[in-house]
């Protein structure tokens, strides 16, 4: 089973930045998802195993950047120009790229990291 540990969340004012990190137990294609209170878990971004391909949902394009360090088996999510609607618990997941946007097929989740953006 894949082991995942997210970190880097916190409280930030609107317009600020945060960098999330995910440590994985191996090398996989990875996605970031988020879940706001009362809402379903949704796809945010994904990166291929090599790091050569990245994918974003429309509402974070131009603001968020996903990257990876394969030597350390870590994936990062740099979040800039944060908005209050970005407030959520953020999760990373090992995925197959064909289903990278679908949280229902993810086998294991980390504990998540809380991101709170204040006005």
Residue frames as a rotation matrix with the C-alpha (Angstrom) as fourth column:
UNK 1
0.578 0.816 0.000 0.00
0.816 -0.578 0.000 0.00
0.000 0.000 -1.000 0.00
UNK 2
-0.084 -0.584 0.808 1.21
0.516 -0.719 -0.466 3.48
0.852 0.378 0.361 -0.86
UNK 3
0.146 0.041 -0.988 2.22
0.944 -0.305 0.126 5.60
-0.297 -0.951 -0.083 2.11
UNK 4
-0.035 -0.046 0.998 1.66
0.591 -0.806 -0.017 9.35
0.806 0.590 0.056 1.76
UNK 5
0.027 0.029 -0.999 2.41
0.919 -0.395 0.014 12.25
-0.394 -0.918 -0.038 4.08
UNK 6
0.292 0.165 0.942 1.29
0.632 -0.773 -0.061 15.78
0.718 0.613 -0.330 3.23
UNK 7
0.002 -0.284 -0.959 2.68
0.886 -0.444 0.133 18.91
-0.464 -0.850 0.251 4.85
UNK 8
-0.809 -0.520 0.273 2.95
0.588 -0.730 0.350 22.64
0.017 0.444 0.896 4.37
UNK 9
0.066 0.914 0.400 -0.58
0.703 -0.327 0.631 23.83
0.708 0.240 -0.664 4.93
UNK 10
-0.687 -0.267 -0.675 -1.49
0.699 -0.495 -0.516 26.81
-0.196 -0.827 0.527 7.07
UNK 11
0.480 0.819 -0.315 -3.31
0.730 -0.572 -0.375 30.09
-0.487 -0.050 -0.872 7.34
UNK 12
-0.704 -0.693 0.155 -2.57
0.649 -0.538 0.537 32.77
-0.289 0.479 0.829 4.76
UNK 13
-0.129 0.643 -0.755 -4.19
-0.098 -0.766 -0.635 35.99
-0.987 -0.008 0.162 3.63
UNK 14
0.733 0.462 0.500 -5.80
0.474 0.181 -0.862 36.26
-0.488 0.868 -0.086 0.23
UNK 15
0.888 -0.443 -0.119 -3.16
-0.381 -0.567 -0.730 36.91
0.256 0.694 -0.673 -2.39
UNK 16
0.217 -0.841 0.496 -0.52
-0.873 0.061 0.484 35.04
-0.438 -0.538 -0.720 -0.42
UNK 17
0.168 -0.295 -0.941 1.36
-0.688 0.649 -0.326 31.83
0.706 0.702 -0.093 -1.18
UNK 18
0.398 -0.145 0.906 1.87
-0.699 0.592 0.402 28.40
-0.594 -0.793 0.135 0.31
UNK 19
-0.196 -0.485 -0.852 3.92
-0.842 0.529 -0.108 25.40
0.503 0.696 -0.512 -0.74
UNK 20
0.660 0.468 0.588 2.56
-0.684 0.698 0.211 21.96
-0.312 -0.542 0.781 -0.02
UNK 21
-0.428 -0.810 -0.401 4.72
-0.879 0.476 -0.024 18.86
0.210 0.342 -0.916 -0.01
UNK 22
0.769 0.619 0.161 3.85
-0.635 0.768 0.085 15.20
-0.071 -0.168 0.983 -0.30
UNK 23
-0.444 -0.888 0.116 6.27
-0.881 0.457 0.122 12.44
-0.161 -0.048 -0.986 0.64
UNK 24
0.648 0.674 -0.355 5.46
-0.743 0.662 -0.099 9.12
0.168 0.328 0.930 -0.99
UNK 25
0.417 -0.443 0.793 6.75
-0.390 0.701 0.597 5.62
-0.821 -0.559 0.120 -0.29
UNK 26
-0.132 -0.478 0.869 7.63
0.686 0.588 0.428 5.10
-0.715 0.652 0.250 -3.94
UNK 27
-0.826 -0.204 -0.525 7.59
-0.212 -0.751 0.625 6.67
-0.523 0.627 0.577 -7.34
UNK 28
-0.248 0.844 0.475 4.16
0.841 0.431 -0.326 7.14
-0.480 0.319 -0.817 -8.90
UNK 29
-0.545 0.342 0.766 2.19
0.314 -0.764 0.564 9.51
0.778 0.547 0.309 -11.03
UNK 30
-0.666 0.207 -0.716 0.66
0.710 -0.118 -0.694 11.83
-0.229 -0.971 -0.068 -8.46
UNK 31
-0.101 0.684 0.723 -2.39
0.441 -0.621 0.648 14.03
0.892 0.384 -0.239 -8.10
UNK 32
-0.990 0.029 -0.140 -3.39
0.110 -0.475 -0.873 16.67
-0.092 -0.879 0.467 -5.62
UNK 33
-0.160 0.983 0.089 -7.03
0.614 0.029 0.789 16.83
0.773 0.181 -0.608 -4.56
UNK 34
-0.965 -0.085 0.249 -8.82
-0.143 -0.625 -0.767 19.08
0.221 -0.776 0.591 -2.14
UNK 35
-0.223 0.923 -0.315 -11.98
0.737 0.371 0.565 18.95
0.638 -0.106 -0.762 -0.08
UNK 36
-0.764 0.100 0.637 -13.76
-0.344 -0.899 -0.271 21.97
0.546 -0.427 0.721 1.33
UNK 37
-0.863 0.464 0.201 -16.32
-0.051 0.317 -0.947 21.62
-0.503 -0.827 -0.250 4.14
UNK 38
0.036 0.998 0.049 -19.57
-0.167 0.055 -0.984 20.23
-0.985 0.028 0.169 2.83
UNK 39
0.471 0.077 -0.879 -18.18
-0.864 -0.161 -0.477 19.62
-0.179 0.984 -0.009 -0.63
UNK 40
0.969 -0.144 0.198 -16.90
0.184 0.962 -0.200 16.62
-0.162 0.230 0.960 -2.52
UNK 41
0.106 -0.994 -0.038 -13.21
0.165 -0.020 0.986 15.95
-0.981 -0.111 0.162 -2.95
UNK 42
0.961 0.272 -0.051 -12.04
0.021 -0.257 -0.966 17.51
-0.275 0.927 -0.253 -6.21
UNK 43
0.369 -0.839 0.400 -9.05
0.928 0.356 -0.109 17.28
-0.051 0.412 0.910 -8.49
UNK 44
0.715 -0.220 -0.664 -6.50
-0.023 -0.956 0.292 20.10
-0.699 -0.193 -0.688 -8.41
UNK 45
0.383 -0.685 -0.620 -3.37
-0.924 -0.278 -0.264 19.04
0.008 0.674 -0.739 -10.30
UNK 46
0.874 -0.155 0.460 -1.40
0.085 0.982 0.169 16.00
-0.478 -0.108 0.872 -11.44
UNK 47
0.237 -0.866 -0.441 2.10
-0.946 -0.309 0.099 15.14
-0.222 0.393 -0.892 -12.57
UNK 48
0.771 0.009 -0.637 3.44
-0.335 0.857 -0.393 12.19
0.542 0.516 0.663 -14.50
UNK 49
0.887 -0.433 -0.162 5.97
0.424 0.621 0.659 9.78
-0.184 -0.653 0.734 -13.04
UNK 50
0.027 -0.926 0.376 8.82
0.968 -0.069 -0.240 11.44
0.248 0.371 0.895 -14.91
UNK 51
-0.074 0.017 -0.997 7.61
0.530 -0.846 -0.054 14.94
-0.844 -0.533 0.054 -14.14
UNK 52
-0.897 -0.403 0.183 7.51
0.344 -0.375 0.861 15.77
-0.278 0.835 0.475 -17.82
UNK 53
-0.492 0.806 0.330 3.75
0.272 -0.218 0.937 16.22
0.827 0.551 -0.112 -17.96
UNK 54
-0.918 0.243 -0.313 1.56
0.242 -0.282 -0.928 18.28
-0.314 -0.928 0.200 -15.67
UNK 55
-0.414 0.878 0.241 -2.18
0.529 0.016 0.849 18.80
0.741 0.479 -0.471 -15.56
UNK 56
-0.980 0.094 -0.173 -4.34
0.084 -0.596 -0.799 21.37
-0.178 -0.798 0.576 -13.79
UNK 57
-0.047 0.996 0.080 -7.96
0.977 0.062 -0.203 22.03
-0.207 0.069 -0.976 -13.19
UNK 58
0.094 0.091 0.991 -9.16
0.711 -0.704 -0.003 25.26
0.697 0.705 -0.130 -14.71
UNK 59
0.874 0.407 0.265 -9.59
0.148 -0.743 0.653 27.19
0.463 -0.531 -0.709 -11.49
UNK 60
0.702 -0.677 -0.219 -5.91
0.189 -0.120 0.975 26.89
-0.686 -0.726 0.044 -10.49
UNK 61
0.363 -0.578 0.731 -4.21
0.928 0.157 -0.337 27.33
0.079 0.801 0.594 -13.85
UNK 62
0.193 -0.403 0.895 -1.69
0.280 -0.851 -0.444 30.14
0.940 0.337 -0.052 -13.72
UNK 63
0.496 0.024 0.868 -1.73
-0.724 -0.541 0.429 30.19
0.479 -0.841 -0.251 -9.91
UNK 64
0.649 -0.219 0.729 -0.63
-0.446 0.667 0.597 26.70
-0.617 -0.712 0.336 -8.83
UNK 65
0.218 -0.636 -0.741 2.40
-0.850 0.249 -0.464 24.72
0.479 0.731 -0.486 -9.97
UNK 66
0.907 0.041 0.419 2.96
-0.253 0.849 0.464 21.02
-0.337 -0.527 0.780 -9.37
UNK 67
0.252 -0.886 -0.390 6.48
-0.796 0.039 -0.604 19.62
0.551 0.463 -0.695 -9.40
UNK 68
0.997 0.079 -0.003 8.39
-0.065 0.839 0.541 16.62
0.045 -0.539 0.841 -8.16
UNK 69
0.052 -0.993 0.103 11.77
-0.996 -0.059 -0.069 15.52
0.075 -0.099 -0.992 -6.89
UNK 70
0.724 0.316 -0.613 12.19
-0.397 0.918 0.004 11.88
0.564 0.241 0.790 -7.86
UNK 71
-0.335 -0.896 -0.291 15.38
-0.094 0.339 -0.936 11.51
0.937 -0.286 -0.198 -5.87
UNK 72
-0.926 0.011 0.378 13.34
-0.375 -0.137 -0.917 12.15
0.041 -0.990 0.131 -2.73
UNK 73
-0.630 0.768 -0.118 9.99
0.664 0.611 0.432 10.72
0.403 0.194 -0.894 -3.87
UNK 74
-0.421 0.497 -0.759 8.32
0.490 -0.580 -0.651 14.03
-0.763 -0.646 0.000 -3.10
UNK 75
-0.280 0.441 0.853 5.74
0.835 -0.327 0.443 16.08
0.474 0.836 -0.277 -4.96
UNK 76
-0.744 -0.026 -0.667 5.13
0.436 -0.776 -0.456 19.75
-0.506 -0.630 0.589 -4.29
UNK 77
0.157 0.781 0.604 2.25
0.938 -0.309 0.155 22.08
0.308 0.542 -0.782 -4.99
UNK 78
-0.846 -0.427 -0.320 3.24
0.490 -0.859 -0.147 25.74
-0.212 -0.281 0.936 -5.11
UNK 79
0.136 0.974 0.181 0.13
0.983 -0.155 0.098 27.83
0.124 0.165 -0.979 -4.60
UNK 80
-0.890 -0.425 -0.165 0.25
0.432 -0.902 -0.004 31.55
-0.147 -0.074 0.986 -5.42
UNK 81
-0.788 0.597 0.151 -2.41
-0.475 -0.746 0.467 34.25
0.392 0.296 0.871 -5.53
UNK 82
-0.829 0.445 -0.339 -4.50
0.538 0.800 -0.266 32.27
0.153 -0.403 -0.902 -3.09
UNK 83
-0.473 0.790 0.390 -8.20
-0.458 -0.599 0.657 33.02
0.753 0.133 0.645 -2.79
UNK 84
-0.423 0.385 0.820 -10.63
-0.856 0.126 -0.501 32.33
-0.297 -0.914 0.276 0.06
UNK 85
0.650 0.739 -0.180 -12.30
-0.753 0.592 -0.289 29.70
-0.107 0.323 0.940 -2.15
UNK 86
0.046 -0.709 -0.704 -9.02
-0.453 0.613 -0.648 27.73
0.890 0.349 -0.293 -2.11
UNK 87
-0.359 -0.129 0.924 -9.67
-0.932 0.095 -0.349 26.97
-0.042 -0.987 -0.154 1.56
UNK 88
0.714 0.517 -0.473 -9.80
-0.543 0.834 0.092 23.19
0.442 0.192 0.876 1.93
UNK 89
0.357 -0.638 0.682 -7.96
-0.358 0.581 0.731 20.14
-0.863 -0.505 -0.021 3.14
UNK 90
0.416 -0.328 -0.848 -5.45
-0.897 0.004 -0.442 19.18
0.148 0.945 -0.293 0.46
UNK 91
0.528 -0.174 0.831 -4.52
-0.207 0.923 0.324 15.57
-0.824 -0.343 0.451 -0.23
UNK 92
-0.250 -0.573 -0.780 -1.98
-0.964 0.076 0.253 13.95
-0.086 0.816 -0.572 -2.49
UNK 93
0.548 0.462 0.697 -2.57
-0.364 0.882 -0.299 10.58
-0.753 -0.090 0.652 -4.08
UNK 94
-0.729 -0.675 0.112 -0.78
-0.263 0.427 0.865 8.05
-0.632 0.602 -0.489 -6.23
UNK 95
0.354 0.920 -0.168 -2.76
-0.420 -0.005 -0.907 7.72
-0.836 0.392 0.385 -9.45
UNK 96
-0.310 -0.292 0.905 -2.87
0.796 0.440 0.415 6.32
-0.519 0.849 0.096 -12.92
UNK 97
-0.885 -0.120 -0.450 -2.88
-0.048 -0.938 0.344 9.24
-0.464 0.326 0.824 -15.35
UNK 98
-0.762 0.645 0.062 -5.90
0.241 0.192 0.951 7.86
0.601 0.740 -0.302 -17.16
UNK 99
0.314 0.899 -0.304 -7.94
0.658 0.024 0.752 8.41
0.684 -0.437 -0.584 -14.01
UNK 100
-0.637 -0.753 -0.167 -5.91
0.641 -0.397 -0.656 11.19
0.428 -0.525 0.736 -12.40
UNK 101
-0.710 0.404 0.577 -8.98
-0.405 -0.904 0.135 13.40
0.577 -0.138 0.805 -11.87
UNK 102
0.264 0.908 -0.325 -11.15
-0.309 0.399 0.863 10.77
0.914 -0.127 0.386 -10.19
UNK 103
-0.401 -0.459 0.793 -10.82
-0.877 -0.059 -0.478 10.54
0.266 -0.886 -0.379 -6.40
UNK 104
0.547 0.726 0.417 -13.14
-0.817 0.571 0.079 7.54
-0.181 -0.384 0.905 -6.24
UNK 105
0.870 -0.246 -0.427 -10.48
0.003 0.869 -0.495 5.22
0.492 0.429 0.757 -7.68
UNK 106
-0.034 -0.908 0.417 -7.71
-0.686 -0.282 -0.671 6.26
0.727 -0.309 -0.613 -5.32
UNK 107
0.225 0.082 -0.971 -6.65
0.302 0.941 0.149 3.35
0.926 -0.327 0.187 -3.11
UNK 108
0.165 -0.230 -0.959 -5.03
0.986 0.057 0.156 5.20
0.019 -0.972 0.236 -0.25
UNK 109
0.588 0.119 0.800 -4.96
0.189 -0.982 0.007 8.70
0.786 0.147 -0.600 1.13
UNK 110
-0.646 -0.740 -0.185 -2.67
0.460 -0.185 -0.868 10.58
0.609 -0.646 0.460 3.45
UNK 111
-0.322 0.499 -0.804 -3.98
0.893 -0.123 -0.434 12.58
-0.316 -0.858 -0.406 6.37
UNK 112
0.427 0.447 0.786 -4.23
0.745 -0.666 -0.027 15.75
0.512 0.597 -0.618 4.32
UNK 113
-0.637 -0.599 -0.485 -3.07
0.756 -0.608 -0.243 19.25
-0.150 -0.522 0.840 5.15
UNK 114
0.387 0.887 -0.251 -5.35
0.843 -0.451 -0.294 22.18
-0.374 -0.098 -0.922 5.93
UNK 115
-0.778 -0.485 0.399 -5.12
0.603 -0.754 0.261 25.34
0.174 0.444 0.879 3.85
UNK 116
0.291 0.852 -0.435 -7.07
0.893 -0.406 -0.196 28.34
-0.344 -0.331 -0.879 5.07
UNK 117
-0.662 -0.433 0.612 -7.15
0.663 -0.719 0.208 31.58
0.349 0.543 0.763 3.09
UNK 118
-0.087 0.609 -0.788 -8.54
0.793 -0.436 -0.425 34.60
-0.603 -0.662 -0.445 4.90
UNK 119
0.498 0.355 0.791 -10.00
0.783 -0.577 -0.234 37.72
0.373 0.736 -0.565 3.34
